[in-house]
Each structure stands twice: as C-alpha cells, then as structure tokens.
C-alpha cells in the first residue's frame, strides 16, 4: 500500500494535471467562437457556388462537359484526402475521421482499386503511415498557417488538380469532420472530383428571358470548377477547425471533472489512512504508558 507521502505526491500531480486541462478547456472555448463563426460564414458561399455550377451544368452535356465535371469515365484510381488536426487532446476527433477514411480505403483496395492518399494534418499522417505508407503521397501541416484561409486550401487544391491532370486520379474524395455543435462532430466524406451536381439547387429565374453565355457554359465551368475545389476545401478546413476546438473543449472539460473526482477519492483515501495511522500511534502511546 502507498505511503502517506506517495499519496500526497499523487494528489499534487493530479491537481497539476487538472490545472492544465482546465486551461486547455478555456483556450479551446475562446478559439471555438471564432472558428464556429468562420465555418458558418463559409457555408453560404460554398452552397451558392455549388448552385451556380449546378445551373451551368444543366446546359452542358456529352463531350463538351469539362473533365472535372464529367470525370474520366473510370473509377479505377482513387485519391483520398483525409483532414484531421495537427494536435491531439481532443477526444475521438482525429481517430473518428481516420477510422472512416480507413474503412473506405480498405473497401476500395478490396475491390481492386488503385488508392493514393493525401494527409492534411500530422495526426492523420501518423495514423495512416503504418498501414498505407506506400500510398501516402503528401502531408500538409495546418500548424504552418496561423490562420486557416485560402492560402491553406490552395496548395491542397493544386495538388489534387495535378494528380487529376496527370491521370493519377479518377475520383477524389475528401474526409473531414463536419461541425454540428460543441458536442457533435460528424466524420463526413465529400466527393470533389467528378464534381457532384446538386440536383436540389434552385434554378435561376430568367423571368422569361433567354440568355446566351459569353464565353460559353463550358468555358465558364472550366474556370469555375478548379475554383470550386478550392472553395470546398476551404469550407471543409474551417468546419474541421471548429470541430477540433469543439471536441477539445468537451474532452478537456471531461478530463477536468474526472480529475476533480479522482482528487476527491484520493483525498478521502489519504485522510482515512492518516486517521488510521494516528489512531495506531495513540494506541501505542497509551499501551506504553500503561506498561510503565
């Protein structure tokens, strides 16, 4: 059984840990508000971009459709982009996204597909390297950017475009954590290439007019589709960032409360042991006095 000194040291250690988890909880809560506002602000833009593409795509068909919209006609080669965080201490945030991506990758490999992986965040690199090290082609570390913005999304989108143009990818799927609330972050797959046309997008009201595009719909889409990939990646990274802070806030709050419970239990155990030791010493003193 531990001595009183060992128990005091352990209580002190848990109290120190509790201070750290409480501080991390407060930091995550402070950063969450801004990250949540950024994620929510990006949603309407990404949604409108998808609606514009859907309306333009309605007038394009056959061989005239851009390859980013129509695809290559094959699904043999898959590029899987997985976005997590660079840091831990966020409960199951990183592992949930990695697990969802791993299930998809295993299914693709089992079906004879050629899979290549882009890691966005150190945690996904560490989580997938052991299993798919030969398939991991690039890692982007989010900590290289103080603020998540278009400068963060552009290198990822450029690499996706390069892989597609080089014939190394027929289908590009992005895995990330969609922010719902502080207590709910959902691992979500999002197909980037071929572009998914939103069938529910509201049609453009032309008020009876007939429009002729200059340049043509095809040329507009050729310019718009690469920009759409950057926009969708930026929106995903902002969602991911908000999810990370929400998950970290919840994890650190749970850790702080668990530390408090452990401190209470250890303090009770320490007091009982100390009381028993004092009682034993008193009995020994009384017994010695009676012997005299």
Residue pairs with C-beta under 8 A, 6 or more apart in sequence:
1 273
2 10
4 270
4 273
4 274
4 277
7 266
7 269
7 270
7 273
8 270
10 266
11 263
11 266
11 267
11 270
14 259
14 262
14 263
14 266
15 259
15 263
17 255
17 259
18 256
18 259
18 260
18 263
21 252
21 255
21 256
21 259
22 252
22 256
24 89
24 248
24 252
25 248
25 249
25 252
25 253
25 256
28 245
28 246
28 248
28 249
28 252
29 245
29 249
31 245
32 182
32 242
32 245
32 246
32 249
35 238
35 241
35 242
35 244
35 245
36 179
36 242
36 245
36 246
38 148
38 238
38 241
38 242
39 179
39 235
39 238
39 239
39 241
39 242
42 234
42 235
42 238
42 239
43 235
45 231
45 235
46 231
46 232
46 234
46 235
49 224
49 227
49 228
49 231
49 232
50 198
50 201
50 228
51 198
51 201
51 202
52 224
53 69
53 195
53 197
53 198
53 221
53 224
53 225
53 228
54 197
54 198
54 199
54 201
55 201
55 203
55 204
56 217
56 220
56 221
56 224
57 65
57 69
57 195
57 197
57 217
57 221
58 203
59 213
59 217
60 66
60 69
60 217
60 218
60 221
64 218
65 218
65 221
66 218
66 221
66 222
66 225
67 164
68 164
68 193
68 194
68 195
68 221
68 225
68 226
68 229
69 194
69 195
69 197
69 221
69 225
70 194
71 170
71 171
71 193
71 194
72 167
72 170
74 170
75 113
75 170
75 171
76 113
76 114
76 170
77 113
77 114
77 116
77 167
77 168
77 169
77 170
77 171
78 108
78 113
78 114
78 115
78 116
78 169
78 170
78 171
78 172
78 173
79 115
79 116
79 117
79 118
79 160
79 163
79 164
79 168
79 169
79 171
79 172
79 173
79 193
80 101
80 104
80 105
80 108
80 115
80 116
80 117
80 118
80 172
80 173
80 175
81 117
81 118
81 120
81 156
81 160
81 172
81 173
81 174
81 175
81 192
82 97
82 98
82 101
82 117
82 118
82 119
82 120
82 121
82 124
82 128
82 174
82 175
82 176
83 97
83 120
83 121
83 124
83 174
83 175
83 176
83 177
83 236
83 237
83 240
84 93
84 94
84 97
84 98
84 120
84 121
84 123
84 124
84 127
84 177
84 240
85 93
85 94
85 121
85 122
85 123
85 142
85 240
85 244
86 121
86 122
86 123
86 141
86 142
86 143
87 122
87 123
87 143
87 244
88 94
88 123
89 248
89 251
89 252
90 244
90 247
90 248
90 251
91 247
91 248
91 250
91 251
91 254
92 247
93 177
93 185
93 243
93 244
93 247
93 248
93 251
94 121
94 123
94 124
94 127
95 127
96 177
96 185
96 187
97 124
97 175
97 176
97 177
97 187
98 123
98 124
98 127
98 128
99 187
100 175
100 187
100 189
101 124
101 128
101 175
102 128
102 131
104 173
104 175
104 189
105 115
105 117
105 132
105 135
108 115
109 115
115 132
115 135
116 135
116 137
116 163
116 168
116 169
117 128
117 132
117 135
117 136
117 137
118 136
118 137
118 138
118 139
118 140
118 156
118 159
118 160
119 125
119 128
119 136
119 138
119 139
119 140
120 139
120 140
120 142
120 156
120 237
121 140
121 141
121 142
122 139
122 141
122 143
125 136
125 139
128 136
129 136
137 163
138 159
140 152
140 155
140 156
142 148
142 152
142 237
142 241
145 151
145 152
148 234
148 237
148 238
148 241
149 234
150 230
150 234
152 234
152 237
153 230
153 231
153 233
153 234
153 237
154 230
156 233
157 226
157 229
157 230
157 233
160 169
160 172
160 192
160 193
160 229
161 226
161 229
163 169
163 172
164 172
164 193
169 193
171 191
171 193
171 194
172 191
172 192
172 193
173 189
173 190
173 191
173 192
174 189
174 190
174 191
174 192
174 232
174 233
174 236
175 187
175 188
175 189
175 190
176 187
176 188
176 190
176 236
176 237
176 239
176 240
176 243
177 185
177 186
177 187
177 188
177 239
177 240
177 243
177 244
177 247
178 185
178 186
178 187
178 188
178 239
178 243
179 185
179 239
179 240
179 242
179 243
179 246
180 186
181 246
182 246
182 249
182 250
183 246
183 250
185 243
185 246
185 247
190 232
190 236
192 229
192 232
192 233
193 229
195 225
195 228
213 220
